Amino acid sequence: MRRGGASPADVVWMEAALRLAMSAAVRGEVPVGALVVRDGKVIAQAHNEMVQRKDPTAHAEFLAIQRALETVGEDRLVDATLYVTLEPCAQCAGAIVLSKVGTVVFGAWDNRAGMAGSVHDLLRHPRLNHRPEVIPGVMEEECGEVLKQFFRARR
C-alpha cells in the first residue's frame, strides 16, 4: 500500500469513476465504474455492462483494462493506475495481475468477493510475479453508498 494514503489526484480520478458507476446504475447495471490513467490522462474507462451484454464477466475494471490495452497497443499497463469504485473480484484481480497494472486504487471494500484484502488478497499474493501497489478505501463511503442505494431500490 502507498504510504500516506490517497493523493488529491486519486480523489479526482475516483470522483470520475464514481460518475461512471452512477451512469451504470441508470442503465440497471450494478454501479461500478473504472478508469485507467497513464501520464495524467484517462486512457480507458468503463462501467459494468453485465446486463447489457448478458455477460457475467463484463465488469467495469475488466472492460477498462481491455480498452486500455487496445489504446496503448501493448499487453502491459505497468505505468498505469486503475481506479475502481469497488474492490476487485477474483476475475478482475487476475486481469490486473496478468496485465501488470502498476497501481490499483479502489473505493468500497467488497466483503463477499473482494480480492484485495477482504476475502483474500490475490493482488499482493507473494507467489505471483506481479503485485501492484494497492490504495484502498478512496472515497469509500461515497462509493459504498451508491451500491447500497442501488440494491435498496431493487428490493
Wavefront OBJ file of the C-alpha trace (Angstrom):
o trace
v 0.000 0.000 0.000
v 1.118 3.528 -0.662
v 2.475 5.332 2.341
v 0.374 8.309 3.302
v -2.768 7.048 1.545
v -4.586 8.719 -1.304
v -3.325 11.798 -3.098
v -5.583 14.677 -4.172
v -5.321 13.340 -7.750
v -6.566 9.935 -6.553
v -9.708 11.609 -5.231
v -10.282 13.475 -8.515
v -9.970 10.257 -10.534
v -12.161 8.327 -8.098
v -14.830 11.006 -8.486
v -14.722 10.340 -12.247
v -15.020 6.586 -11.632
v -17.971 7.251 -9.327
v -19.721 9.198 -12.099
v -19.281 6.148 -14.338
v -20.769 3.968 -11.596
v -23.813 6.226 -11.365
v -24.186 6.005 -15.134
v -24.246 2.212 -14.810
v -26.991 2.400 -12.180
v -29.188 4.444 -14.529
v -28.844 1.602 -17.045
v -29.821 -1.029 -14.470
v -26.259 -2.267 -14.031
v -24.603 -2.799 -10.659
v -22.998 0.622 -10.146
v -19.274 0.051 -10.510
v -17.099 2.383 -12.535
v -13.450 2.117 -13.519
v -10.870 4.108 -15.399
v -7.243 3.660 -16.334
v -4.942 6.657 -16.032
v -1.487 6.917 -17.568
v 0.721 10.015 -17.562
v -2.089 12.060 -16.003
v -4.628 11.191 -18.714
v -7.550 8.791 -18.864
v -6.716 6.173 -21.487
v -9.788 3.990 -20.888
v -12.961 3.912 -18.863
v -15.923 1.637 -18.343
v -18.776 0.759 -16.077
v -20.361 -2.624 -15.503
v -22.085 -3.940 -18.640
v -23.165 -7.386 -17.448
v -26.876 -6.806 -18.030
v -26.415 -5.027 -21.362
v -24.087 -7.704 -22.736
v -25.742 -10.627 -20.939
v -22.219 -11.496 -19.831
v -21.289 -12.033 -16.171
v -17.645 -11.222 -16.961
v -18.365 -7.685 -18.226
v -17.093 -5.991 -15.061
v -16.032 -2.342 -15.155
v -12.371 -2.926 -14.382
v -12.097 -5.874 -16.791
v -13.539 -3.766 -19.629
v -11.397 -0.747 -18.731
v -8.249 -2.889 -18.775
v -9.154 -4.371 -22.168
v -9.777 -0.900 -23.599
v -6.563 0.481 -22.102
v -4.508 -2.342 -23.634
v -6.106 -1.608 -27.010
v -5.373 2.103 -26.627
v -1.696 1.659 -25.792
v -1.195 -1.249 -28.187
v 0.672 -3.261 -25.579
v -0.010 -6.185 -23.274
v 1.098 -4.428 -20.083
v -0.006 -1.420 -18.076
v 2.965 -1.185 -15.706
v 2.928 2.620 -15.606
v -0.856 2.949 -15.366
v -3.252 3.307 -12.457
v -6.635 1.591 -12.343
v -9.312 3.446 -10.373
v -12.375 1.393 -9.489
v -15.246 2.149 -7.144
v -15.395 -1.390 -5.695
v -12.645 -3.747 -4.572
v -11.818 -6.074 -7.486
v -13.142 -9.643 -7.566
v -11.053 -12.723 -8.435
v -11.622 -12.350 -12.190
v -10.630 -8.699 -12.217
v -7.714 -9.231 -9.833
v -6.447 -11.869 -12.243
v -6.728 -9.442 -15.156
v -4.911 -6.778 -13.123
v -2.036 -9.143 -12.347
v -1.791 -10.535 -15.893
v -1.816 -7.071 -17.490
v 0.658 -5.865 -14.875
v -1.288 -2.768 -13.844
v 1.100 -0.661 -11.762
v -1.320 0.701 -9.177
v -4.883 -0.107 -8.154
v -6.958 2.468 -6.293
v -10.374 1.330 -5.124
v -13.270 2.809 -3.194
v -15.579 0.455 -1.304
v -14.469 -2.848 0.179
v -16.294 -5.973 -1.040
v -16.688 -8.360 1.891
v -18.298 -11.010 -0.335
v -15.926 -11.198 -3.297
v -13.052 -8.758 -2.766
v -9.589 -9.953 -3.719
v -7.527 -7.011 -2.485
v -7.796 -7.812 1.210
v -11.426 -8.565 2.079
v -11.967 -12.214 1.201
v -8.399 -12.813 0.059
v -5.510 -10.710 -1.228
v -4.796 -12.016 -4.691
v -3.356 -8.681 -5.816
v -0.498 -8.933 -3.337
v -0.057 -12.690 -3.152
v 3.665 -13.334 -2.567
v 3.885 -16.167 -5.103
v 2.689 -14.088 -8.056
v 5.211 -12.498 -10.381
v 3.440 -9.118 -10.339
v 1.975 -7.307 -7.356
v 0.525 -3.848 -7.997
v 0.600 -1.086 -5.462
v -2.843 -1.010 -3.829
v -4.536 2.044 -2.343
v -7.835 1.030 -0.711
v -10.789 2.975 0.607
v -10.568 6.143 -1.502
v -13.999 7.785 -1.194
v -15.107 4.563 0.463
v -18.328 5.990 1.910
v -19.485 7.600 -1.332
v -18.712 4.507 -3.409
v -20.414 2.236 -0.894
v -23.476 4.454 -0.674
v -24.091 4.283 -4.441
v -24.096 0.480 -4.200
v -26.349 0.456 -1.127
v -28.890 2.765 -2.773
v -28.908 0.654 -5.928
v -29.588 -2.596 -4.085
v -32.070 -0.960 -1.698
v -34.101 0.224 -4.703
v -34.107 -3.275 -6.196
v -35.564 -4.925 -3.099
l 1 2 3 4 5 6 7 8 9 10 11 12 13 14 15 16 17 18 19 20 21 22 23 24 25 26 27 28 29 30 31 32 33 34 35 36 37 38 39 40 41 42 43 44 45 46 47 48 49 50 51 52 53 54 55 56 57 58 59 60 61 62 63 64 65 66 67 68 69 70 71 72 73 74 75 76 77 78 79 80 81 82 83 84 85 86 87 88 89 90 91 92 93 94 95 96 97 98 99 100 101 102 103 104 105 106 107 108 109 110 111 112 113 114 115 116 117 118 119 120 121 122 123 124 125 126 127 128 129 130 131 132 133 134 135 136 137 138 139 140 141 142 143 144 145 146 147 148 149 150 151 152 153 154 155
